[in-house]
Amino acid sequence: MTFERTTLIEYPCDFPIKVMGVNDVGLQQAVLETVTRHAPDFDPATTQVRASAKGNYLSLTCTFRAHSQTQVDTLYRELTSHPLVKVVL
């Protein structure tokens, strides 16, 4: 039996990914390096960064040009495996 995943997303498309994690100097660098590795045309200067009310957490929204579901899935897996990352949406 073969399972085929269906998606409503048409590739290529601009794809925003939001990463939330511990407010640590290494978080932003790790996220930007990871996104750039999977989407070489990603411009880190377009990243939106917000701190939580108490400053303990950061959220980074990176919009990149996604070319396939595999690319997006691989990026999600790598980001969620980082120790400073708490949530990826």
MOPAC internal coordinates of N, CA, C and O (Angstrom, degrees):
PM7 1SCF
backbone

  N    0.0000 0     0.00 0     0.00 0    0    0    0
  C    1.4561 1     0.00 0     0.00 0    1    0    0
  C    1.5206 1   108.70 1     0.00 0    2    1    0
  O    1.2310 1   120.61 1   -50.13 1    3    2    1
  N    1.3030 1   116.45 1   129.87 1    3    2    1
  C    1.4569 1   121.85 1  -179.92 1    5    3    2
  C    1.5123 1   109.19 1  -106.61 1    6    5    3
  O    1.2310 1   121.19 1   -48.27 1    7    6    5
  N    1.3052 1   115.32 1   131.73 1    7    6    5
  C    1.4626 1   120.78 1   177.69 1    9    7    6
  C    1.5161 1   107.37 1  -101.53 1   10    9    7
  O    1.2310 1   120.52 1   -58.62 1   11   10    9
  N    1.3160 1   116.61 1   121.38 1   11   10    9
  C    1.4502 1   120.66 1   177.67 1   13   11   10
  C    1.5179 1   108.47 1  -111.99 1   14   13   11
  O    1.2310 1   121.47 1   -56.09 1   15   14   13
  N    1.2948 1   114.80 1   123.91 1   15   14   13
  C    1.4530 1   120.85 1  -178.83 1   17   15   14
  C    1.5305 1   109.76 1   -81.54 1   18   17   15
  O    1.2310 1   120.60 1   -49.23 1   19   18   17
  N    1.3153 1   116.45 1   130.77 1   19   18   17
  C    1.4561 1   119.60 1   176.64 1   21   19   18
  C    1.5189 1   109.18 1  -106.25 1   22   21   19
  O    1.2310 1   120.92 1   -29.54 1   23   22   21
  N    1.3093 1   115.85 1   150.46 1   23   22   21
  C    1.4522 1   120.50 1  -178.96 1   25   23   22
  C    1.5160 1   109.35 1  -140.87 1   26   25   23
  O    1.2310 1   120.75 1   -28.03 1   27   26   25
  N    1.3120 1   116.18 1   151.97 1   27   26   25
  C    1.4576 1   121.60 1   176.86 1   29   27   26
  C    1.5242 1   111.20 1   -90.96 1   30   29   27
  O    1.2310 1   120.51 1   174.06 1   31   30   29
  N    1.3066 1   116.63 1    -5.94 1   31   30   29
  C    1.4613 1   121.57 1  -177.80 1   33   31   30
  C    1.5291 1   109.39 1   -83.39 1   34   33   31
  O    1.2310 1   121.38 1   -46.31 1   35   34   33
  N    1.3130 1   114.96 1   133.69 1   35   34   33
  C    1.4621 1   120.00 1   175.17 1   37   35   34
  C    1.5221 1   108.13 1  -102.76 1   38   37   35
  O    1.2310 1   121.03 1   -55.64 1   39   38   37
  N    1.3103 1   115.64 1   124.36 1   39   38   37
  C    1.4656 1   121.31 1  -178.82 1   41   39   38
  C    1.5091 1   109.75 1  -100.10 1   42   41   39
  O    1.2310 1   120.22 1   -30.74 1   43   42   41
  N    1.3300 1   117.18 1   149.26 1   43   42   41
  C    1.4674 1   128.56 1    -3.69 1   45   43   42
  C    1.5353 1   111.28 1   -75.39 1   46   45   43
  O    1.2310 1   121.47 1   -24.75 1   47   46   45
  N    1.3422 1   114.79 1   155.25 1   47   46   45
  C    1.4605 1   120.80 1   178.64 1   49   47   46
  C    1.5236 1   109.42 1  -156.41 1   50   49   47
  O    1.2310 1   121.08 1   -19.20 1   51   50   49
  N    1.3177 1   115.54 1   160.80 1   51   50   49
  C    1.4648 1   120.05 1   173.18 1   53   51   50
  C    1.5218 1   106.76 1   -78.99 1   54   53   51
  O    1.2310 1   120.83 1   -52.03 1   55   54   53
  N    1.3301 1   116.02 1   127.97 1   55   54   53
  C    1.4601 1   121.02 1  -171.90 1   57   55   54
  C    1.5288 1   109.30 1  -127.06 1   58   57   55
  O    1.2310 1   119.92 1   -65.58 1   59   58   57
  N    1.3409 1   117.76 1   114.42 1   59   58   57
  C    1.4688 1   119.76 1   176.28 1   61   59   58
  C    1.5272 1   110.47 1   -84.18 1   62   61   59
  O    1.2310 1   120.95 1   -44.93 1   63   62   61
  N    1.2958 1   115.79 1   135.07 1   63   62   61
  C    1.4655 1   120.92 1   176.42 1   65   63   62
  C    1.5247 1   106.66 1  -126.38 1   66   65   63
  O    1.2310 1   120.34 1   -49.54 1   67   66   65
  N    1.3370 1   116.95 1   130.46 1   67   66   65
  C    1.4653 1   121.48 1  -178.94 1   69   67   66
  C    1.5205 1   108.61 1  -109.64 1   70   69   67
  O    1.2310 1   121.54 1   -51.43 1   71   70   69
  N    1.3224 1   114.66 1   128.57 1   71   70   69
  C    1.4551 1   121.37 1  -179.07 1   73   71   70
  C    1.5254 1   107.86 1  -119.58 1   74   73   71
  O    1.2310 1   120.53 1   -52.58 1   75   74   73
  N    1.3318 1   116.60 1   127.42 1   75   74   73
  C    1.4580 1   120.74 1   177.73 1   77   75   74
  C    1.5206 1   108.55 1  -119.31 1   78   77   75
  O    1.2310 1   121.74 1   -42.90 1   79   78   77
  N    1.3230 1   114.27 1   137.10 1   79   78   77
  C    1.4515 1   118.14 1  -178.92 1   81   79   78
  C    1.5073 1   112.63 1  -164.19 1   82   81   79
  O    1.2310 1   121.39 1     4.64 1   83   82   81
  N    1.3110 1   114.94 1  -175.36 1   83   82   81
  C    1.4543 1   123.33 1  -179.45 1   85   83   82
  C    1.5259 1   109.57 1   -63.01 1   86   85   83
  O    1.2310 1   120.59 1   -44.58 1   87   86   85
  N    1.3291 1   116.48 1   135.42 1   87   86   85
  C    1.4629 1   121.50 1   178.44 1   89   87   86
  C    1.5246 1   108.77 1   -73.80 1   90   89   87
  O    1.2310 1   121.39 1   -91.11 1   91   90   89
  N    1.3175 1   114.95 1    88.89 1   91   90   89
  C    1.4573 1   123.31 1  -177.56 1   93   91   90
  C    1.5235 1   107.33 1  -133.50 1   94   93   91
  O    1.2310 1   120.48 1   -32.74 1   95   94   93
  N    1.3196 1   116.68 1   147.26 1   95   94   93
  C    1.4688 1   119.85 1  -177.58 1   97   95   94
  C    1.5263 1   112.09 1   -56.17 1   98   97   95
  O    1.2310 1   120.07 1   149.82 1   99   98   97
  N    1.3048 1   117.47 1   -30.18 1   99   98   97
  C    1.4542 1   120.70 1  -177.38 1  101   99   98
  C    1.5134 1   115.31 1   -78.96 1  102  101   99
  O    1.2310 1   119.75 1   161.42 1  103  102  101
  N    1.3429 1   118.09 1   -18.58 1  103  102  101
  C    1.4596 1   120.58 1  -176.35 1  105  103  102
  C    1.5229 1   112.41 1   -62.75 1  106  105  103
  O    1.2310 1   120.48 1   125.93 1  107  106  105
  N    1.3251 1   116.69 1   -54.07 1  107  106  105
  C    1.4606 1   119.66 1  -176.67 1  109  107  106
  C    1.5269 1   110.83 1   -61.37 1  110  109  107
  O    1.2310 1   120.12 1   136.18 1  111  110  109
  N    1.2970 1   117.38 1   -43.82 1  111  110  109
  C    1.4628 1   120.77 1   179.86 1  113  111  110
  C    1.5291 1   110.78 1   -62.47 1  114  113  111
  O    1.2310 1   120.09 1   135.17 1  115  114  113
  N    1.3112 1   117.44 1   -44.83 1  115  114  113
  C    1.4683 1   121.13 1  -179.20 1  117  115  114
  C    1.5255 1   111.33 1   -63.19 1  118  117  115
  O    1.2310 1   120.30 1   137.24 1  119  118  117
  N    1.3291 1   117.04 1   -42.76 1  119  118  117
  C    1.4687 1   120.76 1  -179.55 1  121  119  118
  C    1.5218 1   110.38 1   -64.57 1  122  121  119
  O    1.2310 1   120.42 1   132.44 1  123  122  121
  N    1.3271 1   116.80 1   -47.56 1  123  122  121
  C    1.4651 1   120.14 1  -177.96 1  125  123  122
  C    1.5310 1   111.50 1   -64.41 1  126  125  123
  O    1.2310 1   120.21 1   140.11 1  127  126  125
  N    1.3195 1   117.21 1   -39.89 1  127  126  125
  C    1.4697 1   120.18 1   177.57 1  129  127  126
  C    1.5297 1   110.95 1   -64.38 1  130  129  127
  O    1.2310 1   120.46 1   138.57 1  131  130  129
  N    1.3140 1   116.72 1   -41.43 1  131  130  129
  C    1.4663 1   121.02 1  -179.01 1  133  131  130
  C    1.5269 1   111.26 1   -66.21 1  134  133  131
  O    1.2310 1   120.42 1   132.85 1  135  134  133
  N    1.3242 1   116.81 1   -47.15 1  135  134  133
  C    1.4651 1   119.95 1   179.66 1  137  135  134
  C    1.5275 1   109.80 1   -62.45 1  138  137  135
  O    1.2310 1   119.84 1   135.74 1  139  138  137
  N    1.3196 1   117.91 1   -44.26 1  139  138  137
  C    1.4673 1   121.38 1  -179.89 1  141  139  138
  C    1.5252 1   111.61 1   -63.01 1  142  141  139
  O    1.2310 1   120.15 1   144.48 1  143  142  141
  N    1.3125 1   117.33 1   -35.52 1  143  142  141
  C    1.4674 1   120.75 1   178.92 1  145  143  142
  C    1.5378 1   110.91 1   -64.33 1  146  145  143
  O    1.2310 1   120.57 1   142.66 1  147  146  145
  N    1.3165 1   116.52 1   -37.34 1  147  146  145
  C    1.4601 1   120.95 1  -177.82 1  149  147  146
  C    1.5320 1   112.95 1   -90.59 1  150  149  147
  O    1.2310 1   120.57 1   160.21 1  151  150  149
  N    1.3283 1   116.52 1   -19.79 1  151  150  149
  C    1.4766 1   121.92 1   179.22 1  153  151  150
  C    1.5304 1   107.69 1  -138.16 1  154  153  151
  O    1.2310 1   120.41 1   -98.78 1  155  154  153
  N    1.3376 1   116.81 1    81.22 1  155  154  153
  C    1.4711 1   121.21 1  -173.52 1  157  155  154
  C    1.5295 1   114.91 1   -56.24 1  158  157  155
  O    1.2310 1   119.73 1   157.15 1  159  158  157
  N    1.3316 1   118.12 1   -22.85 1  159  158  157
  C    1.4624 1   119.37 1   179.81 1  161  159  158
  C    1.5374 1   112.48 1   -89.18 1  162  161  159
  O    1.2310 1   119.87 1  -176.65 1  163  162  161
  N    1.3273 1   117.84 1     3.35 1  163  162  161
  C    1.4646 1   122.84 1   177.50 1  165  163  162
  C    1.5271 1   109.91 1   -64.30 1  166  165  163
  O    1.2310 1   120.69 1   -45.13 1  167  166  165
  N    1.3353 1   116.29 1   134.87 1  167  166  165
  C    1.4632 1   122.18 1   177.68 1  169  167  166
  C    1.5245 1   108.79 1  -102.55 1  170  169  167
  O    1.2310 1   119.49 1   -73.20 1  171  170  169
  N    1.3324 1   118.57 1   106.80 1  171  170  169
  C    1.4684 1   121.44 1  -178.56 1  173  171  170
  C    1.5277 1   113.93 1   -57.83 1  174  173  171
  O    1.2310 1   120.16 1   155.96 1  175  174  173
  N    1.3298 1   117.31 1   -24.04 1  175  174  173
  C    1.4701 1   120.54 1  -179.61 1  177  175  174
  C    1.5269 1   112.06 1   -66.68 1  178  177  175
  O    1.2310 1   119.76 1   162.80 1  179  178  177
  N    1.3217 1   118.07 1   -17.20 1  179  178  177
  C    1.4668 1   121.33 1  -179.63 1  181  179  178
  C    1.5253 1   112.62 1   -86.98 1  182  181  179
  O    1.2310 1   120.03 1   178.38 1  183  182  181
  N    1.3117 1   117.55 1    -1.62 1  183  182  181
  C    1.4724 1   121.79 1  -177.56 1  185  183  182
  C    1.5231 1   110.79 1   -68.02 1  186  185  183
  O    1.2310 1   121.05 1   -46.56 1  187  186  185
  N    1.3238 1   115.60 1   133.44 1  187  186  185
  C    1.4588 1   121.54 1   175.18 1  189  187  186
  C    1.5257 1   107.52 1   -97.31 1  190  189  187
  O    1.2310 1   120.73 1   -53.95 1  191  190  189
  N    1.3358 1   116.22 1   126.05 1  191  190  189
  C    1.4658 1   121.46 1  -177.50 1  193  191  190
  C    1.5246 1   108.64 1  -120.94 1  194  193  191
  O    1.2310 1   121.09 1   -48.62 1  195  194  193
  N    1.3387 1   115.53 1   131.38 1  195  194  193
  C    1.4611 1   121.33 1   177.36 1  197  195  194
  C    1.5179 1   109.26 1  -135.25 1  198  197  195
  O    1.2310 1   121.20 1   -41.38 1  199  198  197
  N    1.3148 1   115.31 1   138.62 1  199  198  197
  C    1.4631 1   120.96 1   175.43 1  201  199  198
  C    1.5233 1   108.60 1   -94.91 1  202  201  199
  O    1.2310 1   120.88 1   -28.48 1  203  202  201
  N    1.3292 1   115.93 1   151.52 1  203  202  201
  C    1.4668 1   120.59 1   175.99 1  205  203  202
  C    1.5254 1   109.13 1   -69.29 1  206  205  203
  O    1.2310 1   120.63 1   -11.47 1  207  206  205
  N    1.3121 1   116.41 1   168.53 1  207  206  205
  C    1.4655 1   121.52 1  -177.34 1  209  207  206
  C    1.5275 1   112.67 1   -54.74 1  210  209  207
  O    1.2310 1   120.50 1   139.14 1  211  210  209
  N    1.3197 1   116.64 1   -40.86 1  211  210  209
  C    1.4717 1   120.08 1  -179.56 1  213  211  210
  C    1.5229 1   112.37 1   -93.09 1  214  213  211
  O    1.2310 1   120.41 1   177.29 1  215  214  213
  N    1.3341 1   116.81 1    -2.71 1  215  214  213
  C    1.4539 1   120.42 1   177.67 1  217  215  214
  C    1.5149 1   115.19 1    79.42 1  218  217  215
  O    1.2310 1   119.87 1  -170.17 1  219  218  217
  N    1.3237 1   117.86 1     9.83 1  219  218  217
  C    1.4622 1   120.36 1  -178.99 1  221  219  218
  C    1.5306 1   113.12 1   -81.01 1  222  221  219
  O    1.2310 1   120.62 1   156.96 1  223  222  221
  N    1.3363 1   116.41 1   -23.04 1  223  222  221
  C    1.4605 1   121.36 1  -175.86 1  225  223  222
  C    1.5235 1   110.55 1  -129.82 1  226  225  223
  O    1.2310 1   121.35 1   -23.55 1  227  226  225
  N    1.3139 1   115.02 1   156.45 1  227  226  225
  C    1.4651 1   122.20 1   174.93 1  229  227  226
  C    1.5111 1   108.85 1  -123.27 1  230  229  227
  O    1.2310 1   121.02 1   -31.48 1  231  230  229
  N    1.3287 1   115.65 1   148.52 1  231  230  229
  C    1.4645 1   119.25 1   168.25 1  233  231  230
  C    1.5217 1   106.52 1  -121.56 1  234  233  231
  O    1.2310 1   121.20 1   -43.78 1  235  234  233
  N    1.3073 1   115.32 1   136.22 1  235  234  233
  C    1.4564 1   122.08 1   178.27 1  237  235  234
  C    1.5184 1   107.79 1  -122.91 1  238  237  235
  O    1.2310 1   120.64 1   -52.72 1  239  238  237
  N    1.3148 1   116.38 1   127.28 1  239  238  237
  C    1.4609 1   120.84 1   175.59 1  241  239  238
  C    1.5230 1   107.29 1  -110.42 1  242  241  239
  O    1.2310 1   121.52 1   -62.18 1  243  242  241
  N    1.3253 1   114.70 1   117.82 1  243  242  241
  C    1.4571 1   122.22 1  -179.11 1  245  243  242
  C    1.5242 1   107.90 1  -115.65 1  246  245  243
  O    1.2310 1   120.39 1   -58.47 1  247  246  245
  N    1.3196 1   116.85 1   121.53 1  247  246  245
  C    1.4583 1   120.81 1   176.89 1  249  247  246
  C    1.5231 1   107.91 1  -104.63 1  250  249  247
  O    1.2310 1   121.08 1   -57.63 1  251  250  249
  N    1.3162 1   115.54 1   122.37 1  251  250  249
  C    1.4636 1   120.58 1  -177.46 1  253  251  250
  C    1.5142 1   109.58 1  -130.27 1  254  253  251
  O    1.2310 1   120.45 1   -14.12 1  255  254  253
  N    1.3088 1   116.74 1   165.88 1  255  254  253
  C    1.4594 1   122.42 1   177.84 1  257  255  254
  C    1.5163 1   108.00 1   -85.87 1  258  257  255
  O    1.2310 1   120.51 1   -72.29 1  259  258  257
  N    1.3292 1   116.63 1   107.71 1  259  258  257
  C    1.4612 1   121.70 1  -179.71 1  261  259  258
  C    1.5206 1   108.98 1   -89.32 1  262  261  259
  O    1.2310 1   121.05 1   -44.01 1  263  262  261
  N    1.3229 1   115.60 1   135.99 1  263  262  261
  C    1.4580 1   121.21 1  -178.06 1  265  263  262
  C    1.5220 1   113.19 1  -110.09 1  266  265  263
  O    1.2310 1   120.02 1   165.42 1  267  266  265
  N    1.3384 1   117.56 1   -14.58 1  267  266  265
  C    1.4629 1   119.78 1   179.73 1  269  267  266
  C    1.5220 1   110.21 1  -164.00 1  270  269  267
  O    1.2310 1   121.19 1   -19.31 1  271  270  269
  N    1.3282 1   115.32 1   160.69 1  271  270  269
  C    1.4565 1   120.95 1   176.00 1  273  271  270
  C    1.5228 1   110.42 1   -65.43 1  274  273  271
  O    1.2310 1   120.78 1   145.20 1  275  274  273
  N    1.3117 1   116.11 1   -34.80 1  275  274  273
  C    1.4686 1   120.51 1   178.45 1  277  275  274
  C    1.5220 1   110.66 1   -61.56 1  278  277  275
  O    1.2310 1   120.11 1   137.33 1  279  278  277
  N    1.3135 1   117.39 1   -42.67 1  279  278  277
  C    1.4623 1   121.52 1   178.34 1  281  279  278
  C    1.5260 1   110.79 1   -60.40 1  282  281  279
  O    1.2310 1   120.43 1   133.92 1  283  282  281
  N    1.3207 1   116.79 1   -46.08 1  283  282  281
  C    1.4638 1   121.51 1  -179.23 1  285  283  282
  C    1.5269 1   110.62 1   -65.19 1  286  285  283
  O    1.2310 1   120.11 1   134.78 1  287  286  285
  N    1.3194 1   117.39 1   -45.22 1  287  286  285
  C    1.4671 1   121.50 1   179.85 1  289  287  286
  C    1.5202 1   111.65 1   -61.21 1  290  289  287
  O    1.2310 1   120.59 1   137.23 1  291  290  289
  N    1.3196 1   116.48 1   -42.77 1  291  290  289
  C    1.4702 1   120.86 1  -179.63 1  293  291  290
  C    1.5207 1   110.34 1   -64.60 1  294  293  291
  O    1.2310 1   120.30 1   138.51 1  295  294  293
  N    1.3182 1   117.03 1   -41.49 1  295  294  293
  C    1.4652 1   121.32 1   178.06 1  297  295  294
  C    1.5242 1   110.51 1   -63.26 1  298  297  295
  O    1.2310 1   119.70 1   133.69 1  299  298  297
  N    1.3293 1   118.17 1   -46.31 1  299  298  297
  C    1.4707 1   121.85 1   177.39 1  301  299  298
  C    1.5322 1   110.92 1   -56.84 1  302  301  299
  O    1.2310 1   120.54 1   133.28 1  303  302  301
  N    1.3166 1   116.57 1   -46.72 1  303  302  301
  C    1.4734 1   119.77 1  -178.71 1  305  303  302
  C    1.5234 1   111.70 1   -60.65 1  306  305  303
  O    1.2310 1   120.47 1   136.22 1  307  306  305
  N    1.3235 1   116.71 1   -43.78 1  307  306  305
  C    1.4585 1   118.72 1  -178.97 1  309  307  306
  C    1.5263 1   111.57 1   -68.08 1  310  309  307
  O    1.2310 1   120.12 1   138.17 1  311  310  309
  N    1.3176 1   117.37 1   -41.83 1  311  310  309
  C    1.4655 1   119.64 1   179.62 1  313  311  310
  C    1.5260 1   111.57 1   -64.68 1  314  313  311
  O    1.2310 1   119.88 1   136.32 1  315  314  313
  N    1.3230 1   117.83 1   -43.68 1  315  314  313
  C    1.4732 1   119.97 1  -178.26 1  317  315  314
  C    1.5201 1   112.81 1   -68.40 1  318  317  315
  O    1.2310 1   120.06 1   161.03 1  319  318  317
  N    1.3127 1   117.49 1   -18.97 1  319  318  317
  C    1.4685 1   119.74 1   179.65 1  321  319  318
  C    1.5279 1   112.62 1   -84.66 1  322  321  319
  O    1.2310 1   119.83 1   171.87 1  323  322  321
  N    1.3379 1   117.93 1    -8.13 1  323  322  321
  C    1.4728 1   120.09 1  -178.97 1  325  323  322
  C    1.5360 1   109.22 1   -75.46 1  326  325  323
  O    1.2310 1   119.89 1   -43.76 1  327  326  325
  N    1.3346 1   117.81 1   136.24 1  327  326  325
  C    1.4682 1   120.72 1  -175.21 1  329  327  326
  C    1.5288 1   114.87 1   -64.59 1  330  329  327
  O    1.2310 1   118.95 1   155.48 1  331  330  329
  N    1.3320 1   119.61 1   -24.52 1  331  330  329
  C    1.4604 1   120.99 1   179.93 1  333  331  330
  C    1.5262 1   112.61 1   -85.99 1  334  333  331
  O    1.2310 1   119.99 1   165.99 1  335  334  333
  N    1.3179 1   117.62 1   -14.01 1  335  334  333
  C    1.4593 1   121.81 1  -177.41 1  337  335  334
  C    1.5313 1   109.95 1   -87.06 1  338  337  335
  O    1.2310 1   121.52 1   -47.87 1  339  338  337
  N    1.3218 1   114.70 1   132.13 1  339  338  337
  C    1.4730 1   120.70 1   178.56 1  341  339  338
  C    1.5264 1   112.11 1  -102.76 1  342  341  339
  O    1.2310 1   119.94 1   140.03 1  343  342  341
  N    1.3534 1   117.73 1   -39.97 1  343  342  341
  C    1.4569 1   122.17 1  -175.67 1  345  343  342
  C    1.5251 1   109.06 1  -145.46 1  346  345  343
  O    1.2310 1   121.03 1   -38.33 1  347  346  345
  N    1.3389 1   115.63 1   141.67 1  347  346  345
  C    1.4561 1   121.41 1   172.31 1  349  347  346
  C    1.5177 1   107.11 1  -127.94 1  350  349  347
  O    1.2310 1   120.76 1   -54.91 1  351  350  349
  N    1.3257 1   116.15 1   125.09 1  351  350  349
  C    1.4704 1   122.09 1  -179.71 1  353  351  350
  C    1.5169 1   109.58 1  -119.53 1  354  353  351
  O    1.2310 1   120.10 1   180.00 1  355  354  353

